[in-house]
């Protein structure tokens, strides 16, 4: 797993539950260091061990932790960059939603090492959206649910979403049913293009 | 030839940075983004050439030139003073209209994109939907973030490396250099042809201190000795601890016997000052051997170290607490031609 993902998990745990809890999880997961490096790659098993131990130590379901991680990625001021990059997907929430199938390609263009599963989106006649993720590792769906809720909020939209995970040939098929209840429920936080152009 | 006609609103959506310019050079219509960057003054009925200087093609000085010799590839500079003092260069193309007089000029930011976004506070709505500029901005932003992250990692790794190097060149007990760092210094002096004096110092009676008072006392004595060495040498001199109780000092640019022997004498008396220990004092002295690079036709680090060592052992043999200054290089038997000078008052 690329370091960025592990750094995000670490940042989320530290920010939400405190540094001592993170150190406890890292020790329990047999990570022989405390801090992940964003630009290095790590064994997938290490990430799974960290998440499993986080579940045990925090006494939470994995899906809950991952969904909270997704929300953290968009809403935490330290993660402003992630929010900004997601907001590049569209000027309005619906445009953003319809660009989700470009997200993996977009990320791949920028960070080839960061492997992400392909995301597909469909709009049904009843106004509902279906988002499908095919991956060999279950968990992306839960993170995406957290992300979508938070991004909707960022655009000022109100959504309702539900995650279903089914085993399939490729590993897992994760499916999110999303209903866009209102497009301007609250104020849109907007995207200042110039803010990210200086390092 | 087939031609299409579009309402101006559609042209504005497709090309938010277009301008319709009449044959007389007056701007008749502009897209919303071009309007936005003109700074509120408005471009309508203004002369195109007053606001844009044509850089490519060459030699276009007035609008009729552009109108007559229009070119598909255009590079224009937004005239100085239009907004800020420094101008931006835009890319674009100019085409003559069909069925009516005038020219359609469409512009894009090209590589001025980053500056333009910052200067004019552009948002996604200011770009045409087909314009990949937004994706470019996205890439620039990710690239900045990744570069910053890589730089941070590199700096941290570099810091760790420097620390490791520092540790590898420093004697942790005394903070002086070690054998390796002394070798580096001596090689540099030889390579650069800088004359220097080399002093080899051994603590006399150190073993007794260790045996009688223990290793902690021995460490105390070593620290006291290194304090004396630091005090009696100049900042340009390099001091290293190269073994248990052995030190080397390189005196850059200092080869006079009188001065070096004076320093040796002060070092010996410094070493002879009793070192307070818990419930006791340690009493040591020093034997010193000195050689200077000017003795050698072609100074050689190994040879000089050997000679300083021989001179040191000469001091030991003569009864310790003294310094021996070598006056001929590479001697198997230094006793035959060395100048021996007694250091402190302590009798061997």
Interface residues (C-beta under 8 A of the other chain):
Chain A: X37 X38 X39 X40 X81 X84 X85 X88 X90 X91 X106 X109 X110 X111 X190 X191 X192 X193 X194 X196 X197 X198 X199
Chain B: X114 X117 X118 X121 X122 X123 X124 X125 X134 X135 X137 X138 X139 X140 X141 X142 X143 X144 X145 X146 X147 X148 X149 X150 X153
